Amino acid sequence: MKEVFTRSKALTEAPFHYCPGCTHGIIHRLVAEKIEEMDLLGKAIGVTPVGCAGFCQQYFNIDMQGAAHGRAPAVATGIKRALPDKFVFTYQGDGDLASIGIAEIMHAAARGENITAIFVNNAIYGMTGGQMAPTTLPGQKTSTSPFGREASLAGFPLDMPRIMAQIEGAAYVASVSVDSPKNVIQAKRAIGQAFECQLAGRGFSFVSILSTCPTNWGLSPVKSLEWLREKMMQQFALGILKDVSAK
């Protein structure tokens, strides 16, 4: 019988532990598939922070390096500069990247570091109890905004892809989602383009991926996907925001 689908060689045998409906597993799969398809298994190094994103160390079958909360871009910068022949990427959540790590990600982009950042945005702090994050939507209820985020007090959500696209050193910036088969395909394509950007030495690449957090949103997996489409996609537009290779 012809084998048409199998586990990527860039993933370990460990079963995903994520909450039902969480899309981290889908994103892991896409990153792993591109690592394998682009023949990067022997040269890829992933850098992970604190939070749900940090668990991916046990799932990727490549060299992985843990970093302090928010510092993955700084660690990735050091690795890439010391080992320029390696392929280096970060895998970060929104609480990590857009809050405590916002200086690190913006300055890595400003320097045009030849690394790739995979940014998983579920509009909330996942691991630590569902607190309001920099990406939490106006009116969205969290454990620290039980009546909904009030912009006059907490400010507006940060649209990280739009911010990153304005930085001159950023060579490729995309905003994608994994809520449907069509968008999963587009997300994989964007990840591949970001990887190609680094391999070509064009500089910093950034892929934002809209994700779900059913547990902390208090929704079922199906309702979470609906909420992502109805709410998050209205706040965070999808598309390729910057691609210097297209000029």
C-alpha positions in Angstrom: 0.0 0.0 0.0 1.3 3.4 -0.9 2.1 5.6 2.1 0.5 9.1 1.6 0.9 10.6 5.1 3.4 10.0 7.9 5.1 11.7 10.8 7.6 14.2 9.8 11.2 13.2 10.5 11.6 16.7 12.2 9.2 15.6 14.9 9.9 13.2 17.8 7.7 10.2 18.6 6.3 12.1 21.7 2.5 12.7 21.4 1.4 16.3 21.7 0.1 17.1 25.1 -1.7 20.4 24.2 -5.2 21.1 25.3 -8.0 19.9 22.9 -8.5 22.4 20.1 -5.1 24.1 20.7 -3.5 24.7 17.3 0.1 24.6 18.5 0.2 21.0 17.2 -0.8 22.1 13.7 1.9 24.8 13.7 4.5 22.3 15.0 3.6 20.1 12.1 4.0 22.8 9.5 7.4 24.0 10.8 8.6 20.4 10.9 7.4 19.6 7.4 9.2 22.6 6.0 12.4 21.7 7.9 12.3 18.2 6.4 11.2 19.3 2.9 14.0 22.0 2.7 16.6 19.5 3.9 17.4 21.4 7.1 17.3 18.5 9.6 21.0 18.5 10.0 21.4 22.2 10.4 18.3 23.6 12.0 18.5 25.0 15.6 15.3 26.1 17.3 15.2 28.6 20.2 12.2 28.5 22.6 11.1 30.8 25.5 8.9 30.4 28.5 5.2 29.5 28.0 3.3 27.0 26.1 5.6 27.6 23.1 8.5 26.3 25.2 7.1 22.8 25.2 8.1 22.4 21.6 11.6 21.4 22.7 10.3 17.9 23.3 8.6 17.6 19.9 11.1 18.9 17.4 13.7 16.3 16.4 16.4 18.9 15.9 18.8 20.8 18.2 16.8 23.1 20.5 18.0 25.8 22.9 15.8 27.2 25.7 16.0 30.9 26.5 14.8 33.1 29.3 11.3 34.7 29.0 11.3 36.9 26.0 15.0 36.5 25.1 14.7 33.9 22.3 15.7 36.5 19.6 18.8 37.5 21.5 19.8 33.8 22.0 19.1 33.1 18.4 21.2 36.1 17.4 24.2 34.7 19.3 23.8 31.2 17.8 23.5 32.5 14.3 26.5 34.8 14.6 28.6 32.1 16.1 27.4 29.4 13.7 26.4 31.3 10.5 26.0 28.1 8.5 23.2 26.9 10.7 19.5 27.6 10.2 18.2 29.3 13.3 14.6 30.1 14.2 12.6 31.1 17.3 9.2 29.8 18.2 7.4 32.2 20.5 4.0 33.0 21.9 2.3 36.4 22.1 2.8 36.9 25.8 6.5 36.2 25.4 7.3 38.0 22.2 5.0 41.0 22.4 5.4 41.8 26.1 8.6 41.0 27.9 10.4 40.2 24.7 9.3 43.1 22.5 12.6 44.9 22.7 14.5 41.7 21.7 12.3 41.0 18.7 12.3 44.6 17.4 16.0 45.1 17.8 16.8 41.7 16.1 14.7 43.0 13.2 16.3 46.4 13.2 19.7 44.8 13.0 18.5 42.6 10.1 19.6 39.5 11.9 19.5 36.6 9.5 17.1 34.5 11.7 13.4 33.5 11.5 10.8 34.2 14.1 7.6 32.1 14.3 5.1 34.1 16.4 2.0 32.2 17.7 -0.7 34.7 18.6 -3.7 33.4 20.6 -4.5 36.8 22.2 -3.9 35.7 25.7 -1.3 34.3 28.2 -1.8 30.5 27.9 0.4 28.6 30.4 0.1 31.0 33.3 -3.6 31.2 33.7 -5.2 33.2 30.9 -4.1 36.7 31.7 -4.5 39.7 29.4 -1.7 39.9 26.8 -0.5 42.7 24.6 -2.5 41.1 21.8 -5.8 40.7 23.8 -8.7 42.3 21.9 -10.7 45.2 23.2 -13.6 43.8 25.2 -12.0 40.4 25.5 -12.4 38.8 28.9 -9.4 37.3 30.6 -8.4 36.4 34.2 -7.0 39.9 34.7 -9.7 41.7 32.6 -12.9 39.9 33.8 -15.1 42.7 32.4 -13.2 42.8 29.1 -10.1 44.8 28.0 -10.8 48.5 28.2 -8.6 50.4 25.8 -8.7 53.6 27.8 -7.0 51.8 30.7 -5.0 49.0 29.1 -4.4 50.4 25.7 -5.0 48.7 22.3 -3.7 45.3 21.2 -0.4 45.3 19.4 -0.5 44.2 15.8 3.0 42.7 15.7 3.2 41.9 11.9 2.3 45.5 11.1 4.9 46.8 13.5 7.6 44.4 12.3 6.9 45.3 8.6 7.8 49.0 9.4 11.3 48.0 10.5 13.9 48.4 7.8 15.9 45.3 8.7 12.9 43.0 8.4 13.1 41.3 5.0 9.9 39.1 5.2 6.8 39.6 7.3 3.6 37.5 7.0 0.4 37.2 9.0 -1.4 33.8 8.6 -3.8 31.5 10.4 -4.4 27.8 10.9 -8.2 27.8 11.3 -9.0 26.0 8.1 -7.4 23.7 5.5 -7.0 26.6 3.1 -5.3 28.8 5.7 -3.1 26.0 6.9 -1.8 25.6 3.4 -1.1 29.3 3.2 0.5 29.3 6.6 2.9 26.5 5.4 3.7 28.5 2.3 4.5 31.6 4.4 6.8 29.6 6.7 8.6 28.2 3.7 9.1 31.7 2.3 10.4 32.9 5.6 12.9 30.0 5.7 14.0 30.8 2.1 14.6 34.4 3.2 17.1 33.3 5.8 18.7 30.7 3.5 19.2 33.4 0.9 20.8 35.7 3.5 18.3 38.4 3.0 17.9 39.2 6.7 15.2 38.9 9.4 12.0 37.0 8.7 8.8 37.0 10.7 5.6 34.9 10.5 2.7 35.6 12.8 0.2 32.8 13.1 -3.3 33.3 14.6 -3.9 30.4 17.0 -6.6 29.3 19.4 -6.6 28.8 23.2 -10.0 27.1 24.0 -9.1 26.4 27.6 -8.4 30.1 28.5 -11.0 31.5 26.2 -13.6 29.3 27.8 -14.8 28.0 24.5 -15.1 24.6 22.8 -12.5 23.8 20.0 -15.2 24.5 17.3 -16.4 27.7 18.9 -12.7 28.8 19.3 -12.2 28.6 15.6 -15.3 30.6 15.0 -14.2 33.2 17.5 -10.8 33.4 15.8 -12.4 34.1 12.4 -15.0 36.5 13.7 -12.9 38.5 16.2 -9.1 38.0 15.7 -9.1 38.2 11.9 -10.9 41.6 12.2 -8.1 42.9 14.4 -5.1 41.2 12.8 -5.4 41.2 9.0 -3.9 38.2 7.1 -1.4 38.5 4.2 2.2 39.0 3.2 3.0 42.4 4.7 6.6 42.6 3.4 8.8 40.7 1.1 12.0 42.3 -0.2 12.6 39.5 -2.7 9.4 40.6 -4.5 10.8 44.1 -5.3 
